[in-house]
């Protein structure tokens, strides 16, 4: 944990900040001011979280359906980013109905596939479903050059093992997403260069060879236990399987 991350008191808010920082810094999601996720108190992270049009509706619906009062409770945050946990116990059809009631009006007529009938077979209360099922990029594969596969690969939560560290630059061996023969799959592990620090923020400042880490937009977002990495791998494999089923139709 970075020095700045230690200032965030509640475990759920700290984890949310680490995993949400990369897309927020890139301007893809959340408030324009990113300092709350780098150095903010739990209250500032909580305020920032409400501006995430992707993660926040999931956490609200998961909170309501599980009876866990705080949407940023660690159990909900971990389940959203990694899969498994309390979110995996929710009925997918009921969850997607509740979720679409929240995000559907905001999407308007742009994403007409956002219906229960279209999404019921893919639905899950986690970020991986949001990337592959809710966002339009999987529907643009084969039609939009390299951008759809690049966005899908970067936006999902990836995982890998640190193989080398040179100063504040890591080499992480991870499996990149591929689109081959009309199917999504994970390739063999390959080295990716990842900075330890960015804008004075580091999710894993002491990252060392042999350590399992989570990646979001090719940036570190936290250490992983072997159990967490396995959960993330299972979550990802399941989402690729149901997405490929749709792509084959």
C-alpha positions as CSV (number, residue, x, y, z in Angstrom):
1,X,0.0,0.0,0.0
2,X,1.3,3.4,-0.8
3,X,1.8,6.2,1.8
4,X,-1.1,8.1,0.2
5,X,-3.3,5.0,0.2
6,X,-2.7,4.5,3.9
7,X,-4.5,7.8,4.5
8,X,-7.7,6.2,3.3
9,X,-9.1,4.7,6.5
10,X,-11.9,2.3,5.4
11,X,-10.7,-0.9,3.6
12,X,-13.6,-0.8,1.1
13,X,-12.9,2.8,0.1
14,X,-9.1,2.1,-0.1
15,X,-9.7,-0.8,-2.5
16,X,-12.1,1.2,-4.6
17,X,-9.6,4.0,-4.9
18,X,-6.8,1.7,-6.0
19,X,-8.8,-0.1,-8.7
20,X,-10.7,3.0,-9.9
21,X,-7.6,5.3,-10.2
22,X,-6.3,4.3,-13.6
23,X,-9.5,4.9,-15.7
24,X,-10.2,8.0,-13.7
25,X,-6.8,9.5,-14.4
26,X,-7.3,8.7,-18.1
27,X,-10.6,10.6,-18.0
28,X,-12.8,7.6,-18.8
29,X,-14.8,7.4,-15.6
30,X,-15.4,9.3,-12.4
31,X,-14.9,13.0,-11.5
32,X,-12.5,15.3,-13.2
33,X,-10.4,15.9,-10.1
34,X,-8.4,12.7,-9.4
35,X,-6.7,13.7,-6.2
36,X,-9.4,12.1,-4.0
37,X,-8.4,8.7,-5.2
38,X,-4.7,9.4,-4.7
39,X,-4.6,11.1,-1.4
40,X,-8.1,11.5,-0.2
41,X,-9.8,10.6,3.1
42,X,-12.4,7.9,3.1
43,X,-15.1,10.6,2.8
44,X,-13.5,12.1,-0.3
45,X,-13.2,8.7,-1.9
46,X,-16.8,8.1,-1.1
47,X,-17.8,11.4,-2.8
48,X,-15.7,10.5,-5.8
49,X,-17.2,7.0,-6.1
50,X,-20.7,8.4,-6.7
51,X,-19.4,10.0,-9.9
52,X,-18.5,6.6,-11.4
53,X,-21.3,5.8,-13.8
54,X,-20.1,2.2,-14.1
55,X,-19.0,1.0,-10.7
56,X,-21.4,3.0,-8.5
57,X,-24.7,1.7,-9.9
58,X,-23.4,-1.9,-9.4
59,X,-22.4,-1.2,-5.8
60,X,-25.7,0.4,-5.1
61,X,-27.7,-2.5,-6.5
62,X,-25.4,-5.1,-4.8
63,X,-25.8,-3.2,-1.5
64,X,-29.6,-3.2,-1.8
65,X,-29.8,-6.9,-2.8
66,X,-27.4,-8.2,-0.2
67,X,-28.6,-6.1,2.6
68,X,-25.1,-4.8,3.2
69,X,-25.9,-1.1,4.0
70,X,-22.6,0.5,2.8
71,X,-22.1,0.3,-1.0
72,X,-18.3,0.7,-0.3
73,X,-18.2,-2.2,2.2
74,X,-15.1,-4.2,1.4
75,X,-17.1,-7.3,0.6
76,X,-19.0,-5.5,-2.1
77,X,-16.0,-3.7,-3.5
78,X,-13.9,-6.8,-3.7
79,X,-16.8,-8.8,-5.3
80,X,-17.4,-6.1,-7.9
81,X,-13.8,-5.8,-9.0
82,X,-12.7,-9.4,-8.8
83,X,-15.9,-11.4,-9.0
84,X,-16.9,-14.2,-6.6
85,X,-17.9,-13.3,-3.0
86,X,-21.3,-11.9,-2.1
87,X,-22.1,-10.7,-5.6
88,X,-21.8,-14.2,-7.0
89,X,-24.6,-15.3,-4.7
90,X,-27.1,-13.0,-6.3
91,X,-29.6,-14.2,-8.9
92,X,-28.2,-12.9,-12.2
93,X,-31.7,-12.3,-13.7
94,X,-32.9,-10.3,-10.7
95,X,-29.6,-8.4,-10.6
96,X,-29.6,-7.3,-14.2
97,X,-33.3,-6.2,-13.9
98,X,-32.3,-4.0,-10.9
99,X,-29.2,-2.8,-12.6
100,X,-31.0,-1.8,-15.9
101,X,-33.5,0.1,-13.9
102,X,-30.7,2.3,-12.7
103,X,-28.4,2.6,-15.8
104,X,-31.0,2.2,-18.6
105,X,-32.4,5.7,-18.4
106,X,-28.9,7.2,-18.5
107,X,-28.0,5.1,-21.6
108,X,-31.1,6.3,-23.4
109,X,-31.5,5.0,-27.0
110,X,-27.7,4.7,-27.7
111,X,-27.3,1.2,-26.4
112,X,-30.5,-0.6,-27.5
113,X,-29.2,-4.0,-26.4
114,X,-29.5,-3.0,-22.8
115,X,-32.5,-5.2,-22.1
116,X,-33.0,-8.1,-19.7
117,X,-33.7,-10.4,-22.6
118,X,-30.4,-9.5,-24.3
119,X,-28.3,-9.7,-21.2
120,X,-29.8,-12.3,-18.9
121,X,-27.5,-15.1,-20.2
122,X,-24.4,-13.0,-19.5
123,X,-25.3,-11.1,-16.4
124,X,-23.1,-11.1,-13.2
125,X,-22.7,-8.6,-10.4
126,X,-19.1,-7.7,-11.3
127,X,-16.9,-5.5,-13.4
128,X,-16.1,-8.2,-15.9
129,X,-19.8,-8.3,-17.0
130,X,-19.8,-4.5,-17.2
131,X,-16.8,-4.6,-19.6
132,X,-18.0,-7.4,-21.9
133,X,-21.7,-7.2,-21.6
134,X,-22.8,-3.6,-20.8
135,X,-20.1,-1.6,-22.7
136,X,-20.5,-1.8,-26.5
137,X,-16.9,-2.8,-27.3
138,X,-17.5,-6.5,-27.6
139,X,-20.2,-5.7,-30.2
140,X,-17.7,-3.8,-32.3
141,X,-15.1,-6.6,-32.6
142,X,-14.1,-7.3,-36.2
143,X,-15.6,-3.9,-37.2
144,X,-13.6,-1.3,-35.4
145,X,-9.9,-2.2,-36.1
146,X,-7.8,-2.8,-33.1
147,X,-9.5,-0.4,-30.7
148,X,-12.3,-2.7,-29.4
149,X,-9.9,-5.5,-28.4
150,X,-7.5,-3.0,-26.9
151,X,-10.2,-1.4,-24.8
152,X,-11.6,-4.7,-23.7
153,X,-8.2,-5.9,-22.6
154,X,-7.3,-2.7,-20.7
155,X,-10.7,-2.1,-19.1
156,X,-11.0,-5.6,-17.6
157,X,-9.1,-6.3,-14.4
158,X,-6.1,-8.3,-15.4
159,X,-3.6,-10.2,-13.3
160,X,0.0,-11.3,-13.6
161,X,3.2,-12.0,-11.8
162,X,6.1,-9.6,-11.4
163,X,9.1,-11.1,-13.1
164,X,11.6,-8.2,-12.8
165,X,11.9,-4.7,-11.2
166,X,14.3,-2.0,-12.5
167,X,14.0,1.0,-10.3
168,X,10.4,2.0,-10.5
169,X,9.5,0.0,-13.6
170,X,8.2,-3.5,-13.4
171,X,8.0,-6.3,-15.9
172,X,4.8,-8.2,-15.3
173,X,4.0,-11.5,-17.1
174,X,0.3,-11.5,-17.9
175,X,-2.1,-13.0,-20.4
176,X,-3.4,-10.4,-23.0
177,X,-6.8,-10.7,-24.5
178,X,-7.0,-11.8,-28.1
179,X,-9.8,-12.0,-30.8
180,X,-9.1,-15.0,-32.9
181,X,-11.4,-16.6,-35.4
182,X,-14.4,-14.8,-34.0
183,X,-13.6,-15.8,-30.4
184,X,-12.2,-14.0,-27.4
185,X,-9.5,-15.8,-25.5
186,X,-6.5,-15.1,-23.3
187,X,-3.1,-15.6,-24.9
188,X,0.0,-17.2,-23.3
189,X,1.7,-15.1,-20.6
190,X,3.9,-12.3,-22.0
191,X,5.9,-9.5,-20.5
192,X,4.3,-6.1,-20.0
193,X,6.1,-3.0,-18.7
194,X,4.3,-1.4,-15.8
195,X,5.2,1.7,-13.8
196,X,5.2,1.5,-10.0
197,X,4.4,5.2,-9.5
198,X,2.2,7.6,-11.3
199,X,1.5,11.2,-10.2
200,X,3.0,10.3,-6.8
201,X,0.6,7.4,-6.4
202,X,1.6,3.7,-6.1
203,X,-0.9,0.9,-5.4
204,X,2.0,-1.5,-4.7
205,X,5.2,0.5,-4.1
206,X,7.1,-2.5,-2.8
207,X,6.2,-4.8,-5.7
208,X,8.9,-7.4,-6.2
209,X,9.6,-10.3,-8.5
210,X,7.3,-13.3,-7.7
211,X,4.4,-11.1,-6.5
212,X,0.9,-11.5,-8.0
213,X,-0.7,-8.2,-8.9
214,X,-3.9,-6.8,-10.4
215,X,-3.8,-4.5,-13.4
216,X,-6.3,-2.0,-14.7
217,X,-5.5,0.0,-17.9
218,X,-1.9,-1.4,-17.7
219,X,-1.5,0.1,-14.2
220,X,-1.0,-1.6,-10.9
221,X,-4.2,-1.5,-8.8
222,X,-3.2,-3.9,-6.0
223,X,-1.5,-7.0,-4.8
224,X,-3.4,-10.3,-5.2
225,X,-3.4,-13.4,-3.1
226,X,-3.4,-16.7,-5.0
227,X,-7.0,-17.2,-4.0
228,X,-8.0,-13.8,-5.4
229,X,-6.1,-14.4,-8.6
230,X,-7.9,-17.7,-9.1
231,X,-11.3,-16.0,-8.4
232,X,-10.5,-13.3,-11.0
233,X,-9.4,-16.0,-13.5
234,X,-12.6,-17.9,-13.0
235,X,-14.7,-14.8,-13.3
236,X,-12.9,-13.8,-16.5
237,X,-13.2,-17.3,-18.1
238,X,-16.9,-17.4,-17.4
239,X,-17.5,-14.0,-19.0
240,X,-15.4,-14.8,-22.0
241,X,-17.4,-18.1,-22.4
242,X,-20.9,-16.4,-22.4
243,X,-19.6,-13.5,-24.5
244,X,-18.3,-15.9,-27.1
245,X,-21.6,-17.7,-27.1
246,X,-23.3,-14.4,-28.1
247,X,-20.6,-13.6,-30.7
248,X,-21.2,-17.0,-32.3
249,X,-24.9,-16.3,-32.9
